[in-house]
Amino acid sequence: MFEPRGIIAAMSTPFYEDESINEQELRNQVNRFIKAGLHGIFTLGTNGENYAMSFDEKVRVMKVVIDEAAGRIPVYAGTGCVTTKETIELTKIAKELGADCASIITPYFAENSQKGLIKHYTAIANAVDMPILIYNMPARTGVNVEPATAHELAKIPNIVGIKDSSGNFDQMQLYLEPLRNGKLDVNFAVLSGNDSLILWNLMGGGAGGITGISNVLPETMVSIYKLWEQGDFKAALRVQDSIRPLRNCMKLANPNTVVKVAAGRVGQKLGPVRAPFDTISEQLDKAIDNALAEVKAMNGDLR
């Protein structure tokens, strides 16, 4: 069974100024991530602006990314929709196109329960025979995947893990505890969806992280995993700490905007975020410049 691990890019979707999809730049970014040594690409996540795309656009983006990756790197496709029926439909297409794993965010907007989440993910897992990664982002969806719910879903063979973007370190540990102590004997990966907690996820027995900052500094993010793997905790912690200034900029605007503006500063042509989430201020510009200067002071070249 597929095992999510390592540093996975939460890939931004490049747009032209008119907000149409820039397919060539999408392909360029796939190759950039492969060259940087990333362990996977997650397309159509929050950073990929899946919430601002039509169904057909999502299919188009998946096709391009999977085609360009050409089996060189695992592709995680964000197929989560508001309803179970539409999620199954998009997940089936992801499988047909050759995605390695479907990352499925919890249904959003309408109120849901833990029982409803179990029913939702179970139905998808039964309908589509491919690896599924639960995507927990309660600040955006209004529902949190409780540890007991995650552990129940982990018993389903093709539900292979969870991306936790809650930013709640204690909850991430609660996901991990029964896996560490053998009380839950399943293959279930816990990945940090918060860039600031990647090293701590690894230290606690987690599998790594899915990171938006990799759109800006892919090699830097990969080095956290490499240094941890080598047992050099001190160096890994230095790199982990070095991205904090950039993470601190996220509160100044839509995080997707922060990522695209910062990526532009290092020469990437990701274009704008789709309106109305594209507001940029002079304060944000200055903060990103200062943050990247701090990262460079700690790590050297920005890459």
C-alpha positions as a Markdown table, in Angstrom:
| # | Residue | x | y | z |
|---|---|---|---|---|
| 1 | Met | 0.0 | 0.0 | 0.0 |
| 2 | Phe | 1.1 | 3.5 | -0.8 |
| 3 | Glu | 2.8 | 5.2 | 2.2 |
| 4 | Pro | 2.8 | 9.0 | 2.3 |
| 5 | Arg | 6.1 | 10.4 | 3.6 |
| 6 | Gly | 8.7 | 13.1 | 3.4 |
| 7 | Ile | 8.3 | 16.7 | 2.3 |
| 8 | Ile | 5.4 | 17.2 | -0.1 |
| 9 | Ala | 4.8 | 20.4 | -2.0 |
| 10 | Ala | 1.4 | 22.0 | -1.4 |
| 11 | Met | 1.6 | 23.2 | -4.9 |
| 12 | Ser | 0.3 | 26.7 | -5.9 |
| 13 | Thr | -1.6 | 26.8 | -9.2 |
| 14 | Pro | 0.0 | 29.3 | -11.6 |
| 15 | Phe | -2.3 | 31.7 | -13.3 |
| 16 | Tyr | -2.0 | 34.4 | -15.9 |
| 17 | Glu | -3.0 | 37.9 | -15.0 |
| 18 | Asp | -6.5 | 37.2 | -16.4 |
| 19 | Glu | -6.7 | 34.3 | -13.9 |
| 20 | Ser | -6.6 | 31.6 | -16.6 |
| 21 | Ile | -4.4 | 28.5 | -15.8 |
| 22 | Asn | -0.8 | 28.8 | -16.9 |
| 23 | Glu | -0.2 | 25.2 | -18.0 |
| 24 | Gln | 3.4 | 25.7 | -19.0 |
| 25 | Glu | 4.3 | 27.2 | -15.6 |
| 26 | Leu | 2.5 | 24.4 | -13.9 |
| 27 | Arg | 4.8 | 22.0 | -15.8 |
| 28 | Asn | 7.8 | 24.1 | -14.8 |
| 29 | Gln | 6.9 | 23.9 | -11.2 |
| 30 | Val | 6.6 | 20.1 | -11.3 |
| 31 | Asn | 10.1 | 19.9 | -12.6 |
| 32 | Arg | 11.4 | 22.4 | -10.1 |
| 33 | Phe | 10.0 | 20.4 | -7.3 |
| 34 | Ile | 11.5 | 17.2 | -8.6 |
| 35 | Lys | 14.9 | 18.8 | -9.0 |
| 36 | Ala | 14.7 | 20.1 | -5.5 |
| 37 | Gly | 14.3 | 16.6 | -4.1 |
| 38 | Leu | 10.8 | 16.8 | -2.8 |
| 39 | His | 9.1 | 13.5 | -2.0 |
| 40 | Gly | 5.7 | 14.3 | -3.5 |
| 41 | Ile | 3.5 | 17.0 | -5.1 |
| 42 | Phe | 0.1 | 17.8 | -3.7 |
| 43 | Thr | -2.0 | 19.6 | -6.4 |
| 44 | Leu | -5.4 | 21.2 | -5.9 |
| 45 | Gly | -5.0 | 21.7 | -2.2 |
| 46 | Thr | -5.7 | 25.0 | -0.4 |
| 47 | Asn | -2.5 | 26.5 | -1.8 |
| 48 | Gly | -3.7 | 25.3 | -5.2 |
| 49 | Glu | -6.9 | 27.3 | -4.8 |
| 50 | Asn | -9.1 | 24.3 | -5.4 |
| 51 | Tyr | -11.9 | 26.3 | -3.7 |
| 52 | Ala | -11.8 | 28.8 | -6.5 |
| 53 | Met | -11.9 | 26.3 | -9.4 |
| 54 | Ser | -14.6 | 24.7 | -11.4 |
| 55 | Phe | -14.8 | 20.9 | -11.6 |
| 56 | Asp | -13.4 | 20.9 | -15.2 |
| 57 | Glu | -10.5 | 23.1 | -14.2 |
| 58 | Lys | -9.6 | 20.7 | -11.4 |
| 59 | Val | -9.5 | 17.9 | -13.9 |
| 60 | Arg | -7.4 | 19.9 | -16.3 |
| 61 | Val | -4.8 | 20.7 | -13.6 |
| 62 | Met | -4.6 | 17.1 | -12.5 |
| 63 | Lys | -4.0 | 16.0 | -16.1 |
| 64 | Val | -1.2 | 18.5 | -16.5 |
| 65 | Val | 0.6 | 17.7 | -13.2 |
| 66 | Ile | 0.3 | 13.9 | -13.5 |
| 67 | Asp | 1.4 | 14.0 | -17.2 |
| 68 | Glu | 4.5 | 16.1 | -16.4 |
| 69 | Ala | 5.4 | 14.1 | -13.3 |
| 70 | Ala | 5.3 | 11.0 | -15.4 |
| 71 | Gly | 5.8 | 8.7 | -12.5 |
| 72 | Arg | 9.0 | 10.4 | -11.3 |
| 73 | Ile | 7.4 | 11.7 | -8.1 |
| 74 | Pro | 4.1 | 10.7 | -6.3 |
| 75 | Val | 1.2 | 13.0 | -7.1 |
| 76 | Tyr | -1.4 | 13.7 | -4.4 |
| 77 | Ala | -4.6 | 15.1 | -6.0 |
| 78 | Gly | -7.0 | 17.2 | -4.0 |
| 79 | Thr | -10.4 | 15.7 | -4.8 |
| 80 | Gly | -12.4 | 16.8 | -1.7 |
| 81 | Cys | -15.7 | 18.5 | -2.6 |
| 82 | Val | -18.7 | 19.6 | -0.5 |
| 83 | Thr | -20.8 | 16.4 | -1.2 |
| 84 | Thr | -19.8 | 12.8 | -1.0 |
| 85 | Lys | -21.2 | 12.2 | -4.5 |
| 86 | Glu | -19.1 | 14.9 | -6.2 |
| 87 | Thr | -16.0 | 13.8 | -4.2 |
| 88 | Ile | -16.4 | 10.3 | -5.4 |
| 89 | Glu | -16.8 | 11.5 | -9.0 |
| 90 | Leu | -13.6 | 13.6 | -8.9 |
| 91 | Thr | -11.7 | 10.9 | -7.0 |
| 92 | Lys | -12.5 | 8.3 | -9.7 |
| 93 | Ile | -11.2 | 10.7 | -12.3 |
| 94 | Ala | -8.0 | 11.2 | -10.3 |
| 95 | Lys | -7.5 | 7.5 | -10.3 |
| 96 | Glu | -8.1 | 7.1 | -14.0 |
| 97 | Leu | -5.6 | 9.9 | -14.7 |
| 98 | Gly | -2.9 | 8.1 | -12.6 |
| 99 | Ala | -2.8 | 10.1 | -9.4 |
| 100 | Asp | -0.9 | 8.1 | -6.6 |
| 101 | Cys | -3.1 | 9.3 | -3.8 |
| 102 | Ala | -6.3 | 11.3 | -3.3 |
| 103 | Ser | -6.1 | 14.0 | -0.6 |
| 104 | Ile | -9.7 | 14.6 | 0.6 |
| 105 | Ile | -10.5 | 17.6 | 2.7 |
| 106 | Thr | -13.5 | 17.4 | 5.1 |
| 107 | Pro | -16.7 | 18.6 | 3.6 |
| 108 | Tyr | -17.2 | 22.3 | 4.3 |
| 109 | Phe | -19.7 | 25.1 | 4.8 |
| 110 | Ala | -22.6 | 23.0 | 6.1 |
| 111 | Glu | -22.3 | 21.8 | 9.7 |
| 112 | Asn | -21.1 | 18.2 | 10.1 |
| 113 | Ser | -20.5 | 15.6 | 12.8 |
| 114 | Gln | -17.8 | 13.0 | 13.5 |
| 115 | Lys | -20.4 | 10.3 | 12.5 |
| 116 | Gly | -20.9 | 12.2 | 9.3 |
| 117 | Leu | -17.2 | 12.3 | 8.6 |
| 118 | Ile | -16.9 | 8.6 | 9.1 |
| 119 | Lys | -19.8 | 7.9 | 6.8 |
| 120 | His | -18.3 | 10.3 | 4.1 |
| 121 | Tyr | -14.8 | 8.9 | 4.1 |
| 122 | Thr | -16.0 | 5.3 | 4.3 |
| 123 | Ala | -18.3 | 5.8 | 1.3 |
| 124 | Ile | -15.4 | 7.3 | -0.8 |
| 125 | Ala | -13.0 | 4.5 | 0.2 |
| 126 | Asn | -15.5 | 1.9 | -0.7 |
| 127 | Ala | -16.3 | 3.5 | -4.1 |
| 128 | Val | -12.7 | 4.2 | -5.3 |
| 129 | Asp | -9.9 | 1.7 | -4.8 |
| 130 | Met | -7.0 | 4.1 | -4.4 |
| 131 | Pro | -5.0 | 5.5 | -1.5 |
| 132 | Ile | -6.8 | 8.2 | 0.4 |
| 133 | Leu | -5.3 | 10.9 | 2.6 |
| 134 | Ile | -7.7 | 12.7 | 5.0 |
| 135 | Tyr | -7.2 | 16.4 | 5.0 |
| 136 | Asn | -8.0 | 18.2 | 8.2 |
| 137 | Met | -8.2 | 22.0 | 8.2 |
| 138 | Pro | -10.8 | 23.0 | 10.7 |
| 139 | Ala | -10.2 | 26.8 | 10.5 |
| 140 | Arg | -11.4 | 26.7 | 6.9 |
| 141 | Thr | -14.0 | 23.9 | 7.0 |
| 142 | Gly | -15.6 | 24.4 | 10.3 |
| 143 | Val | -15.1 | 20.8 | 11.4 |
| 144 | Asn | -12.2 | 19.0 | 13.1 |
| 145 | Val | -11.3 | 15.4 | 12.6 |
| 146 | Glu | -11.1 | 14.2 | 16.2 |
| 147 | Pro | -8.3 | 11.6 | 17.0 |
| 148 | Ala | -10.9 | 8.9 | 17.7 |
| 149 | Thr | -12.4 | 9.5 | 14.2 |
| 150 | Ala | -9.0 | 9.4 | 12.5 |
| 151 | His | -8.2 | 6.1 | 14.3 |
| 152 | Glu | -11.5 | 4.6 | 13.2 |
| 153 | Leu | -11.0 | 5.6 | 9.6 |
| 154 | Ala | -7.4 | 4.3 | 9.8 |
| 155 | Lys | -8.8 | 0.8 | 10.0 |
| 156 | Ile | -10.0 | 1.1 | 6.4 |
| 157 | Pro | -7.2 | -0.3 | 4.2 |
| 158 | Asn | -7.0 | 2.4 | 1.6 |
| 159 | Ile | -7.2 | 5.3 | 4.0 |
| 160 | Val | -3.5 | 5.7 | 4.4 |
| 161 | Gly | -3.1 | 8.8 | 6.5 |
| 162 | Ile | -4.0 | 12.3 | 7.5 |
| 163 | Lys | -2.7 | 15.7 | 6.7 |
| 164 | Asp | -3.4 | 17.8 | 9.9 |
| 165 | Ser | -3.5 | 21.5 | 9.2 |
| 166 | Ser | -5.1 | 22.4 | 12.5 |
| 167 | Gly | -1.8 | 23.8 | 13.9 |
| 168 | Asn | -2.7 | 22.0 | 17.1 |
| 169 | Phe | 0.5 | 20.2 | 18.2 |
| 170 | Asp | -1.2 | 18.2 | 21.0 |
| 171 | Gln | -3.8 | 16.9 | 18.5 |
| 172 | Met | -1.1 | 15.8 | 16.1 |
| 173 | Gln | 0.4 | 13.8 | 19.0 |
| 174 | Leu | -2.9 | 12.3 | 19.9 |
| 175 | Tyr | -3.1 | 11.0 | 16.3 |
| 176 | Leu | 0.3 | 9.5 | 16.7 |
| 177 | Glu | 0.2 | 8.0 | 20.2 |
| 178 | Pro | -1.6 | 4.8 | 19.4 |
| 179 | Leu | 0.6 | 4.2 | 16.4 |
| 180 | Arg | 3.7 | 4.7 | 18.5 |
| 181 | Asn | 2.7 | 2.4 | 21.3 |
| 182 | Gly | 1.2 | -0.3 | 19.1 |
| 183 | Lys | -2.4 | 0.1 | 20.3 |
| 184 | Leu | -3.4 | 0.7 | 16.7 |
| 185 | Asp | -1.7 | -1.8 | 14.4 |
| 186 | Val | -2.3 | -0.2 | 11.0 |
| 187 | Asn | -0.2 | 1.7 | 8.3 |
| 188 | Phe | -1.4 | 5.2 | 8.8 |
| 189 | Ala | 0.8 | 8.2 | 8.2 |
| 190 | Val | 0.4 | 11.5 | 10.1 |
| 191 | Leu | 1.7 | 14.5 | 8.2 |
| 192 | Ser | 1.9 | 18.1 | 9.4 |
| 193 | Gly | 0.0 | 20.6 | 7.2 |
| 194 | Asn | 1.6 | 23.4 | 9.2 |
| 195 | Asp | 5.1 | 24.2 | 8.0 |
| 196 | Ser | 6.2 | 25.2 | 11.5 |
| 197 | Leu | 5.5 | 21.8 | 12.9 |
| 198 | Ile | 7.3 | 19.5 | 10.4 |
| 199 | Leu | 10.3 | 18.7 | 12.5 |
| 200 | Trp | 8.2 | 18.1 | 15.6 |
| 201 | Asn | 6.0 | 15.8 | 13.6 |
| 202 | Leu | 9.0 | 13.8 | 12.6 |
| 203 | Met | 10.4 | 13.7 | 16.1 |
| 204 | Gly | 7.1 | 12.4 | 17.3 |
| 205 | Gly | 6.9 | 9.6 | 14.9 |
| 206 | Gly | 5.1 | 11.3 | 12.1 |
| 207 | Ala | 5.8 | 10.9 | 8.4 |
| 208 | Gly | 6.7 | 14.5 | 7.4 |
| 209 | Gly | 4.8 | 17.5 | 6.1 |
| 210 | Ile | 2.8 | 19.0 | 3.2 |
| 211 | Thr | 4.1 | 22.5 | 2.9 |
| 212 | Gly | 3.1 | 25.7 | 1.2 |
| 213 | Ile | 6.5 | 27.3 | 1.8 |
| 214 | Ser | 8.0 | 24.7 | -0.6 |
| 215 | Asn | 6.6 | 26.9 | -3.4 |
| 216 | Val | 9.1 | 29.5 | -2.2 |
| 217 | Leu | 12.0 | 27.5 | -0.8 |
| 218 | Pro | 11.7 | 23.9 | -1.9 |
| 219 | Glu | 15.3 | 22.9 | -1.1 |
| 220 | Thr | 15.2 | 24.5 | 2.3 |
| 221 | Met | 12.1 | 22.6 | 3.2 |
| 222 | Val | 13.5 | 19.3 | 2.0 |
| 223 | Ser | 16.6 | 19.9 | 4.1 |
| 224 | Ile | 14.6 | 19.7 | 7.3 |
| 225 | Tyr | 13.7 | 16.1 | 6.4 |
| 226 | Lys | 17.2 | 15.2 | 5.2 |
| 227 | Leu | 18.9 | 16.6 | 8.3 |
| 228 | Trp | 16.5 | 14.9 | 10.6 |
| 229 | Glu | 17.0 | 11.6 | 8.7 |
| 230 | Gln | 20.8 | 12.0 | 9.2 |
| 231 | Gly | 20.3 | 12.5 | 12.9 |
| 232 | Asp | 21.4 | 16.1 | 12.9 |
| 233 | Phe | 18.6 | 17.6 | 15.0 |
| 234 | Lys | 20.5 | 20.8 | 15.7 |
| 235 | Ala | 20.9 | 21.7 | 12.0 |
| 236 | Ala | 17.3 | 20.5 | 11.3 |
| 237 | Leu | 16.0 | 22.8 | 14.0 |
| 238 | Arg | 18.0 | 25.8 | 12.7 |
| 239 | Val | 16.3 | 25.3 | 9.3 |
| 240 | Gln | 12.9 | 24.8 | 10.8 |
| 241 | Asp | 13.3 | 28.0 | 12.8 |
| 242 | Ser | 14.5 | 29.9 | 9.8 |
| 243 | Ile | 11.2 | 29.8 | 8.1 |
| 244 | Arg | 9.3 | 31.4 | 11.0 |
| 245 | Pro | 9.6 | 35.0 | 9.7 |
| 246 | Leu | 7.9 | 33.9 | 6.4 |
| 247 | Arg | 5.3 | 32.0 | 8.3 |
| 248 | Asn | 4.6 | 35.1 | 10.4 |
| 249 | Cys | 3.6 | 36.9 | 7.2 |
| 250 | Met | 0.6 | 34.6 | 6.8 |
| 251 | Lys | -1.5 | 36.7 | 9.2 |
| 252 | Leu | -1.2 | 39.8 | 7.0 |
| 253 | Ala | -3.2 | 38.4 | 4.0 |
| 254 | Asn | -4.7 | 35.3 | 2.5 |
| 255 | Pro | -1.9 | 32.8 | 3.0 |
| 256 | Asn | -2.1 | 31.8 | -0.7 |
| 257 | Thr | -1.3 | 35.4 | -1.6 |
| 258 | Val | 1.6 | 35.5 | 0.8 |
| 259 | Val | 3.0 | 32.4 | -0.8 |
| 260 | Lys | 2.6 | 33.6 | -4.4 |
| 261 | Val | 4.1 | 37.0 | -3.6 |
| 262 | Ala | 7.1 | 35.4 | -1.8 |
| 263 | Ala | 7.6 | 33.0 | -4.6 |
| 264 | Gly | 7.7 | 35.9 | -7.0 |
| 265 | Arg | 10.5 | 37.5 | -5.0 |
| 266 | Val | 12.7 | 34.4 | -5.7 |
| 267 | Gly | 11.9 | 34.4 | -9.4 |
| 268 | Gln | 8.9 | 32.1 | -9.7 |
| 269 | Lys | 6.1 | 33.2 | -12.1 |
| 270 | Leu | 3.0 | 31.9 | -10.2 |
| 271 | Gly | 0.8 | 34.9 | -11.1 |
| 272 | Pro | -2.0 | 36.3 | -9.0 |
| 273 | Val | -4.4 | 34.6 | -6.6 |
| 274 | Arg | -7.9 | 34.6 | -7.9 |
| 275 | Ala | -10.1 | 37.5 | -6.8 |
| 276 | Pro | -11.3 | 38.4 | -4.3 |
| 277 | Phe | -8.5 | 36.8 | -2.3 |
| 278 | Asp | -5.7 | 38.7 | -4.1 |
| 279 | Thr | -5.4 | 41.9 | -2.0 |
| 280 | Ile | -1.7 | 43.0 | -1.5 |
| 281 | Ser | -0.6 | 45.8 | 0.7 |
| 282 | Glu | 2.6 | 47.8 | 1.1 |
| 283 | Gln | 2.8 | 46.3 | 4.6 |
| 284 | Leu | 2.8 | 42.8 | 3.2 |
| 285 | Asp | 5.4 | 43.6 | 0.5 |
| 286 | Lys | 7.8 | 45.0 | 3.2 |
| 287 | Ala | 7.1 | 42.1 | 5.6 |
| 288 | Ile | 7.9 | 39.5 | 2.9 |
| 289 | Asp | 11.1 | 41.3 | 1.9 |
| 290 | Asn | 12.2 | 41.4 | 5.5 |
| 291 | Ala | 11.3 | 37.8 | 6.1 |
| 292 | Leu | 13.2 | 36.6 | 3.1 |
| 293 | Ala | 16.2 | 38.6 | 4.2 |
| 294 | Glu | 16.0 | 36.9 | 7.6 |
| 295 | Val | 15.8 | 33.4 | 6.0 |
| 296 | Lys | 18.8 | 34.2 | 3.8 |
| 297 | Ala | 20.8 | 35.4 | 6.9 |
| 298 | Met | 20.2 | 32.0 | 8.6 |
| 299 | Asn | 20.4 | 29.7 | 5.6 |
| 300 | Gly | 22.4 | 31.4 | 2.8 |
| 301 | Asp | 21.0 | 31.2 | -0.7 |
| 302 | Leu | 17.2 | 31.3 | -1.0 |
| 303 | Arg | 16.3 | 28.1 | -2.7 |
